[in-house]
Amino acid sequence: MYNCPNCSGNLSFDIASQTLMCDYCKTQLDPYEYEKTQDAEENDVYGVQVFTCPQCGGEIMTTNVTAAGFCTYCGASTILDSRMREEKRPTHIIPFSRTKEDCQKAYASFVKRALFAPGEFRDPEYLSRFRGIYIPYWVYTYKLNGNLRMYGTRTHRRGDYKVTDHYTLTGQVDASYEGLHYDASSSFDDTVAESIAPYERAKFQPFTPSILCGFYADAPDVKSHVYAKDAADTVCDDAMDRLSGVPEYRQHGLTLPSAEQFRSVSRYGLQLKGEEPVCAYLPVWFLTYRKNDRVAYAVMNGSTGKITADLPVDEKKYVFGSLLLAIPIFAALAFFFTMTGQMVLTTASVLALVSLVIYTIETSAISDKDTHAKDKGYNEPGDPGNAKTLHHPSKKKELEKKGQSVKKSFVLAFPFIVLLIIAAIPFVEDIIEGTLSAYKIYAILSALLLFGDLYVMHWFAESQTASRHMYLHTAGSTIAVIAAAGVLLWNPPSDIWYYAGTILAAIGVCLTFLGVISKYNVLATRPIPTFYDRKGGNDRAR
C-alpha cells in the first residue's frame, strides 16, 4: 500500500532512523513528506487492511498488504479473513523507538529471573514472534484553576481543656494536566495497559498513516466517556497530594477531601475543565503464548522499554526444585532443632490451612480476571459500528450471591462452634489449674485450625463453581488437619501414630500445594478471548 518511489518496493518504518525505508533499495523517506494522493485527499480517514481471526474474532489492521501470520490476542497460527476498511484518523502517534531486538533482550533478561518458567519462553523461535502493534488511547487534558478554599483543624491543650482551632485555608491554583492516557481498545486489557504505563507526553507527534508501515494497529472501540471520571480523579488526587505538601497547609491540619468532593466547585472554589479527548496511537510490543484454552501475554512499552509478562510455572521444574530445596531444610532441622511429634503435626496443620487460604484467594482472583472485572474498556458498551465488547453478568448479582453464601456459612458453622466450646471446657479447667500440657496446647491449636479449614472449604464451595479438581485439591488440606488434630487429641503412647499422622498430613499438604500451583498457572494466563460481534467469536461462544 506504501511503495518506494524509486523501485516500487515495500516501505516500512525504520525504528533506528525514524524514517520510511524501502525493503529492497534502502531508500529513506521522511514519513511526513511522503503522502499518497489518496491520503492527501482524505483528511479524516485512511485506508487499512483488516485481518480478522476466525477463531476468536479479534481484529488487527495494517497499512501493508502482507498477510498476518498469527492472531496476537488468541495465538491462532493463521488469520485468513481480510478486507479493506477506512478508519478515522487519530490525532497523535508515538513512533516505536525500541526495536524488536531490544524487546527480545529485555524479555530474555526478564525470564532469566523466573526459574520455573516453561522452557518455551527461552526458545529463540518463540521470541521471534514479538509483534509491534499500535494501541489506540484516549488522551485527556484538564485545567484546574480558581481561588482555593479548604479547611483545616489543629488541636492543643490549654490547662484542663482540649482546644480545637478551625482554619479556612485559601490560595490561588492554576494547573494544567496534559497527556492523561487510557487504552481505547476492548481487546487490550486495562490491567496490562496500566502495567506498562506511562508514555511520555513529550514524544507525541502528529499522526500520519505512513508511520504504521511495517506494524499493526488496533481500532478504537471504547467510548471516550468511559475513562473521563478516572482521568478527572487522577487530576484531583495529584492536586490534593501537592496541596498537602505545602508547609503552611500542613502546619494548619489541612483536611483532604475525596477526589469526588474535591471536584465540587461550590465548596472549594476551583473549576475543573476538561478539553475534548483526542485519540492517539501508542507503541506496544506484543507476544502471545498459547496452551490449550489459555493464553499468556508478554507486553513491552515500545517507547520506554517497560515490560510485563504472564509467567506460568512448569510443574515438573517446580516439583524438582522443591525437592532440592527440601534437602538443606531437612538437614538444618535435623541438626539444629529438636522437633517433637506434636510440633510436626501442628506445623502440618498450619501449612494446610495456609495453602487452602492461598488456593481460595487465587480462585477468587481467577474469577475476576476471567470476567474482566477490572477492565472498564471490556465491560462498557463500545462503538455500535465497530463493537467487539463481551459483557459478563451483572456484578450486583454476583455480590448478592456471595453475601448470601457468607450468611449461610455463618449459620452452618454455628453448631460446630458450640461443639468446639463444649469440647474445650476441660482444657479451660487445665489452664485455670496450671496443668495444661504441651500436647494439649497443640491439640487445641489443631482443632481451631480444623475449624478454620472446614469453614474456608465451605465458603469456597458455596462461592465458586465446584469441580472435580477443586474437591481433590481442597481435600488434601482437610486430610492433613484431620490427621494432625485426631492424633493430637488422642495422644497415643506409641510414636508410630505420630509418624503415620505426619506422613498422611504431608501427603495432604502436598496435594493442596499442587492445587495452588495449578491455580497459579491459571491465574498467570488468560482465557482465549472471544468477541461475540465478530466472525469466529460467535462460533466459540456457542
C-alpha positions as CSV (number, residue, x, y, z in Angstrom):
1,M,0.0,0.0,0.0
2,Y,3.0,2.3,0.5
3,N,5.6,1.8,-2.3
4,C,9.0,3.1,-2.8
5,P,9.1,5.9,-5.4
6,N,12.4,4.6,-6.8
7,C,11.8,0.8,-7.2
8,S,8.2,0.3,-6.1
9,G,9.3,-1.9,-3.3
10,N,7.5,-2.1,0.0
11,L,8.2,0.7,2.5
12,S,8.5,0.1,6.3
13,F,9.1,2.4,9.2
14,D,12.7,2.0,10.4
15,I,12.9,2.5,14.1
16,A,16.6,3.3,14.2
17,S,16.5,6.1,11.7
18,Q,12.8,7.1,12.4
19,T,12.2,7.2,8.6
20,L,10.4,5.2,6.0
21,M,12.9,2.7,4.4
22,C,12.5,0.6,1.3
23,D,12.9,-3.1,2.0
24,Y,14.9,-3.5,-1.3
25,C,16.8,-0.4,-2.3
26,K,17.0,1.1,1.2
27,T,15.8,4.5,0.2
28,Q,14.9,6.6,3.2
29,L,12.0,9.0,3.2
30,D,10.5,11.4,5.7
31,P,7.1,9.9,6.8
32,Y,5.6,13.4,7.0
33,E,6.7,14.4,3.5
34,Y,5.7,11.1,1.8
35,E,1.9,11.3,1.2
36,K,-0.1,9.3,-1.2
37,T,-2.6,11.0,-3.4
38,Q,-5.5,9.2,-1.7
39,D,-4.3,10.1,1.8
40,A,-3.9,13.8,0.8
41,E,-7.5,13.9,-0.4
42,E,-8.9,12.3,2.8
43,N,-8.2,14.3,5.9
44,D,-10.3,12.4,8.4
45,V,-9.9,8.8,7.3
46,Y,-7.2,6.5,6.0
47,G,-7.3,3.1,4.3
48,V,-6.1,-0.1,6.1
49,Q,-6.1,-3.8,5.5
50,V,-8.1,-5.5,8.3
51,F,-7.4,-9.1,9.4
52,T,-10.0,-11.0,11.4
53,C,-9.1,-14.1,13.4
54,P,-11.5,-17.0,12.5
55,Q,-11.2,-18.4,16.0
56,C,-11.7,-15.5,18.4
57,G,-13.0,-12.8,16.1
58,G,-10.2,-10.4,17.1
59,E,-9.1,-7.8,14.5
60,I,-5.8,-6.1,13.7
61,M,-5.1,-3.6,11.0
62,T,-2.1,-2.8,8.9
63,T,-1.2,-0.4,6.0
64,N,0.9,-3.3,4.5
65,V,-0.5,-5.9,2.2
66,T,1.4,-8.8,3.7
67,A,-0.8,-11.4,5.4
68,A,-0.7,-11.7,9.2
69,G,1.0,-14.9,10.4
70,F,-0.9,-15.4,13.7
71,C,-3.5,-13.8,15.9
72,T,-2.0,-11.5,18.6
73,Y,-4.9,-12.0,21.0
74,C,-5.6,-15.7,21.0
75,G,-2.4,-17.1,19.4
76,A,-4.1,-18.8,16.4
77,S,-1.5,-19.7,13.8
78,T,-3.2,-18.0,10.8
79,I,-5.6,-15.1,10.2
80,L,-7.5,-15.8,7.0
81,D,-10.2,-13.3,6.6
82,S,-9.1,-9.9,5.4
83,R,-10.7,-6.8,3.8
84,M,-10.1,-3.2,3.2
85,R,-11.6,-0.6,5.5
86,E,-11.4,3.1,6.2
87,E,-10.6,4.2,9.7
88,K,-10.9,7.5,11.3
89,R,-7.5,9.1,11.8
90,P,-6.2,9.6,15.3
91,T,-4.6,13.0,16.1
92,H,-1.3,11.8,17.6
93,I,1.1,9.0,17.5
94,I,4.3,8.0,19.3
95,P,6.6,6.1,16.9
96,F,8.4,2.9,18.1
97,S,11.8,3.8,19.5
98,R,12.5,0.3,20.9
99,T,13.5,-2.3,18.3
100,K,12.4,-5.9,18.2
101,E,15.9,-6.9,19.2
102,D,15.7,-4.6,22.2
103,C,12.4,-6.2,23.1
104,Q,13.8,-9.7,22.8
105,K,16.8,-8.9,25.0
106,A,14.7,-7.3,27.7
107,Y,12.3,-10.2,27.7
108,A,15.1,-12.8,27.9
109,S,16.5,-10.9,30.9
110,F,13.1,-10.8,32.4
111,V,12.6,-14.5,32.1
112,K,16.0,-15.4,33.5
113,R,14.7,-14.4,36.9
114,A,11.8,-16.8,36.5
115,L,13.5,-20.1,37.4
116,F,10.3,-22.2,36.9
117,A,9.1,-20.7,33.7
118,P,8.4,-23.1,30.8
119,G,11.3,-23.9,28.5
120,E,9.4,-22.5,25.5
121,F,9.8,-19.0,27.0
122,R,13.5,-19.1,26.3
123,D,13.2,-20.5,22.8
124,P,14.6,-18.0,20.1
125,E,11.9,-19.1,17.7
126,Y,9.3,-18.2,20.2
127,L,10.9,-14.8,20.9
128,S,10.9,-14.0,17.2
129,R,7.1,-13.8,17.4
130,F,7.1,-10.4,19.1
131,R,4.8,-8.2,17.1
132,G,4.7,-4.4,17.0
133,I,1.2,-3.0,17.5
134,Y,-0.1,0.5,17.8
135,I,-2.8,0.5,20.5
136,P,-5.3,3.3,20.4
137,Y,-5.5,5.5,23.6
138,W,-7.8,8.3,24.6
139,V,-5.7,11.3,25.7
140,Y,-7.3,13.7,28.2
141,T,-6.4,17.3,29.0
142,Y,-7.7,19.1,32.2
143,K,-7.2,22.6,33.6
144,L,-7.7,23.2,37.3
145,N,-7.8,26.8,38.4
146,G,-9.6,29.2,40.8
147,N,-9.3,30.7,44.3
148,L,-8.9,27.7,46.6
149,R,-10.8,27.5,49.8
150,M,-10.2,24.5,52.0
151,Y,-10.4,23.7,55.7
152,G,-8.1,22.5,58.5
153,T,-8.1,21.9,62.2
154,R,-5.4,21.8,64.9
155,T,-6.0,20.6,68.4
156,H,-3.9,21.6,71.5
157,R,-4.3,21.5,75.3
158,R,-4.9,24.6,77.4
159,G,-5.0,23.7,81.1
160,D,-7.7,21.1,81.6
161,Y,-9.3,21.9,78.2
162,K,-8.7,20.4,74.8
163,V,-9.0,23.3,72.3
164,T,-9.6,22.8,68.6
165,D,-8.8,25.6,66.2
166,H,-10.6,25.7,62.8
167,Y,-8.9,27.3,59.8
168,T,-10.1,28.4,56.4
169,L,-7.1,27.9,54.1
170,T,-7.0,29.9,50.8
171,G,-4.7,30.1,47.8
172,Q,-4.5,30.5,44.1
173,V,-4.5,27.5,41.9
174,D,-3.7,27.4,38.2
175,A,-2.7,23.9,36.9
176,S,-2.8,22.1,33.6
177,Y,-2.7,18.3,33.1
178,E,-1.9,17.0,29.7
179,G,-1.3,13.6,28.3
180,L,-3.5,11.5,30.6
181,H,-4.0,8.4,28.6
182,Y,-6.2,5.3,28.8
183,D,-6.4,2.5,26.2
184,A,-9.3,2.8,23.9
185,S,-9.3,-0.9,22.7
186,S,-11.5,-3.5,24.4
187,S,-9.0,-6.1,23.1
188,F,-6.2,-4.7,25.3
189,D,-6.7,-5.4,29.0
190,D,-6.7,-2.3,31.2
191,T,-4.5,-4.0,33.8
192,V,-1.9,-4.8,31.1
193,A,-2.1,-1.2,29.8
194,E,-1.5,0.1,33.4
195,S,1.5,-2.2,34.0
196,I,3.5,-0.6,31.1
197,A,2.4,3.0,31.6
198,P,3.2,5.8,31.4
199,Y,4.0,7.1,27.9
200,E,6.0,10.4,27.7
201,R,3.8,13.3,26.6
202,A,6.9,15.0,25.0
203,K,7.1,12.2,22.4
204,F,3.6,12.7,21.0
205,Q,3.8,13.6,17.3
206,P,1.0,14.4,14.7
207,F,-0.4,11.3,13.2
208,T,0.5,10.2,9.7
209,P,-0.5,6.7,8.3
210,S,3.0,6.1,6.8
211,I,4.4,5.6,10.4
212,L,2.3,2.5,10.6
213,C,4.2,0.8,7.8
214,G,5.6,-2.5,8.9
215,F,3.4,-2.6,12.1
216,Y,-0.1,-3.5,13.1
217,A,-2.7,-1.4,14.8
218,D,-6.0,-1.9,16.7
219,A,-9.1,0.2,16.2
220,P,-10.5,2.3,19.0
221,D,-13.9,0.8,20.0
222,V,-14.3,2.1,23.6
223,K,-16.1,5.5,24.0
224,S,-14.0,8.3,25.5
225,H,-16.5,8.9,28.3
226,V,-15.6,5.5,29.9
227,Y,-12.4,6.9,31.4
228,A,-13.3,10.5,31.8
229,K,-14.0,10.1,35.6
230,D,-10.8,8.2,36.1
231,A,-8.8,11.0,34.4
232,A,-10.6,13.6,36.5
233,D,-9.9,11.6,39.7
234,T,-6.2,11.4,38.8
235,V,-6.1,15.1,38.4
236,C,-7.8,15.7,41.7
237,D,-5.7,13.1,43.6
238,D,-2.5,14.7,42.3
239,A,-3.7,18.2,43.1
240,M,-4.5,17.2,46.7
241,D,-1.1,15.4,47.1
242,R,0.6,18.6,46.0
243,L,-1.5,20.8,48.3
244,S,-0.9,18.6,51.3
245,G,2.8,19.2,50.8
246,V,2.5,23.0,51.1
247,P,4.1,23.8,54.5
248,E,1.5,26.3,55.6
249,Y,-1.3,24.0,54.8
250,R,0.3,21.0,56.5
251,Q,1.0,23.1,59.7
252,H,-2.6,24.0,60.0
253,G,-4.0,20.5,59.7
254,L,-5.4,20.5,56.2
255,T,-8.3,18.1,55.8
256,L,-8.1,16.4,52.5
257,P,-11.4,15.6,50.8
258,S,-12.1,12.7,48.5
259,A,-11.5,13.1,44.8
260,E,-15.2,13.4,44.1
261,Q,-15.7,16.0,46.9
262,F,-12.7,17.9,45.5
263,R,-14.4,18.3,42.2
264,S,-17.2,20.3,43.9
265,V,-16.8,23.9,42.6
266,S,-19.2,25.5,45.2
267,R,-17.3,24.3,48.3
268,Y,-13.6,24.5,47.3
269,G,-13.8,27.4,44.8
270,L,-12.0,25.5,42.0
271,Q,-13.1,24.8,38.4
272,L,-12.0,21.6,36.7
273,K,-12.4,21.9,32.9
274,G,-11.6,19.1,30.5
275,E,-11.0,19.5,26.8
276,E,-12.4,17.1,24.2
277,P,-10.4,13.9,24.4
278,V,-8.2,13.0,21.4
279,C,-7.2,9.6,20.1
280,A,-3.5,8.7,19.8
281,Y,-1.7,5.5,18.7
282,L,0.9,4.4,21.2
283,P,3.5,1.6,20.5
284,V,3.4,-1.8,22.1
285,W,5.4,-4.9,21.5
286,F,3.2,-7.9,21.9
287,L,3.9,-11.6,22.4
288,T,1.4,-14.4,22.8
289,Y,1.9,-17.9,24.4
290,R,-0.9,-20.3,23.9
291,K,-1.5,-23.6,25.7
292,N,-4.8,-25.4,25.4
293,D,-7.6,-22.9,26.2
294,R,-5.4,-20.3,27.9
295,V,-3.0,-17.7,26.6
296,A,-0.2,-15.7,28.3
297,Y,1.0,-12.3,27.2
298,A,4.3,-10.5,27.2
299,V,4.0,-6.8,26.6
300,M,6.6,-4.1,26.3
301,N,6.2,-0.3,26.0
302,G,7.6,0.4,22.6
303,S,8.7,3.9,23.7
304,T,10.1,3.5,27.3
305,G,11.0,-0.2,27.3
306,K,8.9,-1.0,30.3
307,I,8.0,-4.7,30.2
308,T,5.4,-7.0,31.9
309,A,4.7,-10.7,31.3
310,D,2.4,-13.5,32.3
311,L,4.8,-16.2,33.6
312,P,3.2,-19.6,34.4
313,V,5.1,-22.3,36.2
314,D,6.5,-25.5,34.8
315,E,5.1,-28.0,37.3
316,K,7.9,-30.5,36.7
317,K,10.5,-27.9,37.3
318,Y,8.7,-26.7,40.4
319,V,8.5,-30.2,41.9
320,F,12.2,-30.9,41.2
321,G,13.3,-27.6,42.6
322,S,11.2,-28.1,45.7
323,L,12.7,-31.5,46.3
324,L,16.2,-30.0,46.0
325,L,15.3,-27.2,48.4
326,A,13.8,-29.7,50.9
327,I,17.2,-31.4,51.4
328,P,19.1,-28.5,53.1
329,I,15.9,-27.5,55.0
330,F,15.6,-31.1,56.4
331,A,19.3,-31.1,57.2
332,A,19.0,-27.8,59.1
333,L,16.0,-29.0,61.1
334,A,17.7,-32.4,61.9
335,F,21.0,-30.9,63.1
336,F,20.0,-27.7,64.8
337,F,16.4,-28.1,66.0
338,T,14.6,-30.7,68.1
339,M,11.0,-31.1,66.9
340,T,8.5,-33.3,68.7
341,G,5.7,-35.2,67.0
342,Q,3.2,-32.6,68.3
343,M,5.2,-29.8,66.8
344,V,5.4,-31.5,63.4
345,L,1.7,-32.3,63.3
346,T,0.8,-28.8,64.4
347,T,3.1,-27.3,61.7
348,A,1.4,-29.5,59.1
349,S,-2.0,-28.2,60.2
350,V,-0.8,-24.6,59.8
351,L,0.7,-25.3,56.4
352,A,-2.5,-27.0,55.3
353,L,-4.7,-24.1,56.3
354,V,-2.3,-21.5,54.7
355,S,-2.3,-23.5,51.4
356,L,-6.1,-23.6,51.4
357,V,-6.4,-19.9,52.0
358,I,-3.9,-19.2,49.2
359,Y,-5.9,-21.6,47.0
360,T,-9.2,-19.7,47.6
361,I,-7.6,-16.3,47.1
362,E,-6.2,-17.5,43.7
363,T,-9.6,-18.9,42.7
364,S,-11.3,-15.6,43.5
365,A,-8.6,-13.7,41.5
366,I,-9.1,-16.1,38.6
367,S,-12.8,-15.3,38.6
368,D,-12.1,-11.6,38.5
369,K,-9.6,-12.0,35.7
370,D,-11.7,-14.3,33.5
371,T,-14.7,-12.0,33.8
372,H,-12.6,-8.9,33.2
373,A,-13.9,-7.3,36.4
374,K,-11.3,-4.6,36.5
375,D,-11.3,-3.9,32.7
376,K,-13.6,-1.0,32.1
377,G,-12.9,-1.0,28.4
378,Y,-14.1,-4.6,28.1
379,N,-17.3,-4.2,30.1
380,E,-18.5,-0.8,28.9
381,P,-20.5,-0.5,25.7
382,G,-18.3,0.0,22.7
383,D,-18.8,1.7,19.3
384,P,-22.0,0.2,17.9
385,G,-20.5,0.2,14.4
386,N,-17.3,-1.5,15.5
387,A,-18.2,-3.4,18.6
388,K,-16.1,-6.3,20.0
389,T,-17.1,-5.9,23.6
390,L,-18.1,-9.0,25.6
391,H,-20.3,-8.3,28.6
392,H,-20.3,-10.5,31.7
393,P,-23.2,-11.0,34.2
394,S,-24.1,-8.2,36.5
395,K,-21.7,-7.7,39.3
396,K,-24.6,-6.8,41.6
397,K,-26.0,-10.3,41.3
398,E,-22.6,-11.8,42.0
399,L,-22.1,-9.7,45.1
400,E,-25.6,-10.6,46.3
401,K,-24.8,-14.3,45.8
402,K,-21.6,-14.0,47.7
403,G,-23.3,-12.2,50.5
404,Q,-25.9,-15.0,50.8
405,S,-23.1,-17.5,50.8
406,V,-21.3,-15.8,53.7
407,K,-24.5,-15.7,55.8
408,K,-25.2,-19.3,55.1
409,S,-21.6,-20.2,56.1
410,F,-22.1,-18.5,59.5
411,V,-25.4,-20.3,60.1
412,L,-23.9,-23.7,59.3
413,A,-20.8,-23.0,61.3
414,F,-22.6,-22.0,64.5
415,P,-23.3,-25.6,65.7
416,F,-19.7,-26.5,65.1
417,I,-18.6,-23.5,67.2
418,V,-20.8,-24.6,70.1
419,L,-19.4,-28.2,70.0
420,L,-15.9,-26.8,69.9
421,I,-16.6,-24.6,73.0
422,I,-18.0,-27.6,74.9
423,A,-15.0,-29.8,74.0
424,A,-12.7,-27.0,75.1
425,I,-14.1,-26.8,78.7
426,P,-11.8,-29.5,80.1
427,F,-8.8,-27.6,78.7
428,V,-10.1,-24.4,80.3
429,E,-10.0,-26.2,83.6
430,D,-6.4,-27.3,83.0
431,I,-5.5,-23.7,82.1
432,I,-7.0,-22.5,85.4
433,E,-5.3,-25.2,87.4
434,G,-2.0,-24.6,85.6
435,T,-1.8,-28.3,84.4
436,L,-2.1,-27.6,80.7
437,S,0.5,-29.8,78.9
438,A,2.2,-29.1,75.6
439,Y,0.3,-31.7,73.7
440,K,-3.0,-30.2,74.8
441,I,-1.9,-26.8,73.5
442,Y,-1.1,-28.4,70.1
443,A,-4.4,-30.3,70.2
444,I,-6.4,-27.1,70.8
445,L,-4.5,-25.3,68.0
446,S,-5.1,-28.2,65.6
447,A,-8.8,-28.2,66.5
448,L,-9.0,-24.5,65.8
449,L,-7.1,-25.0,62.5
450,L,-9.6,-27.8,61.6
451,F,-12.5,-25.5,62.2
452,G,-10.8,-22.8,60.0
453,D,-10.1,-25.3,57.3
454,L,-13.7,-26.6,57.2
455,Y,-15.1,-23.1,57.3
456,V,-12.9,-21.9,54.4
457,M,-13.7,-25.0,52.4
458,H,-17.4,-24.4,52.9
459,W,-17.1,-20.8,51.9
460,F,-15.1,-21.8,48.8
461,A,-17.6,-24.5,47.7
462,E,-20.5,-22.1,48.1
463,S,-19.0,-19.1,46.4
464,Q,-17.2,-20.8,43.5
465,T,-18.1,-23.3,40.8
466,A,-17.4,-26.8,42.2
467,S,-15.3,-29.1,40.1
468,R,-13.6,-32.5,40.4
469,H,-10.1,-30.9,40.7
470,M,-11.3,-28.4,43.3
471,Y,-12.6,-31.2,45.6
472,L,-9.4,-33.1,45.2
473,H,-7.1,-30.2,45.9
474,T,-9.1,-28.9,49.0
475,A,-9.4,-32.4,50.3
476,G,-5.7,-32.5,50.8
477,S,-5.6,-29.7,53.3
478,T,-8.6,-31.2,55.2
479,I,-6.9,-34.6,55.4
480,A,-3.8,-33.0,56.8
481,V,-5.6,-31.1,59.5
482,I,-7.9,-34.1,60.4
483,A,-4.9,-36.4,60.7
484,A,-3.0,-33.9,62.9
485,A,-5.9,-33.0,65.1
486,G,-7.0,-36.6,65.5
487,V,-3.6,-37.9,66.6
488,L,-3.0,-34.9,68.9
489,L,-6.4,-35.2,70.6
490,W,-5.9,-38.9,71.1
491,N,-2.3,-38.5,72.3
492,P,-1.3,-42.2,71.8
493,P,1.7,-43.5,73.7
494,S,3.4,-45.1,70.6
495,D,5.4,-42.8,68.3
496,I,4.3,-44.8,65.3
497,W,1.0,-43.0,65.3
498,Y,2.7,-39.6,65.1
499,Y,4.8,-40.9,62.2
500,A,1.7,-42.1,60.4
501,G,-0.2,-38.9,61.1
502,T,2.8,-36.8,59.9
503,I,3.1,-38.8,56.6
504,L,-0.7,-38.5,56.0
505,A,-0.6,-34.8,56.8
506,A,2.4,-34.3,54.5
507,I,0.6,-36.0,51.6
508,G,-2.4,-33.8,52.2
509,V,-0.3,-30.6,52.2
510,C,1.5,-31.6,49.0
511,L,-1.8,-32.4,47.3
512,T,-3.2,-28.9,48.2
513,F,0.1,-27.2,47.2
514,L,-0.1,-28.9,43.8
515,G,-3.5,-27.4,43.5
516,V,-2.1,-24.0,44.4
517,I,0.5,-24.3,41.6
518,S,-2.3,-25.4,39.2
519,K,-4.4,-22.4,40.1
520,Y,-1.4,-20.1,39.8
521,N,-0.9,-21.3,36.2
522,V,-4.5,-20.5,35.5
523,L,-4.1,-17.1,37.2
524,A,-0.9,-16.4,35.3
525,T,-2.7,-16.9,32.0
526,R,-5.9,-15.6,30.4
527,P,-8.9,-17.3,28.7
528,I,-8.8,-17.2,25.0
529,P,-10.6,-14.0,24.1
530,T,-14.0,-14.3,22.3
531,F,-15.5,-11.3,20.6
532,Y,-19.2,-12.1,20.1
533,D,-19.7,-9.5,17.4
534,R,-17.0,-10.8,15.1
535,K,-16.8,-13.8,12.8
536,G,-15.3,-16.7,14.8
537,G,-16.3,-15.3,18.2
538,N,-19.9,-16.4,17.8
539,D,-18.8,-19.9,16.9
540,R,-16.7,-20.3,20.0
541,A,-19.4,-18.8,22.2
542,R,-21.9,-21.5,21.2
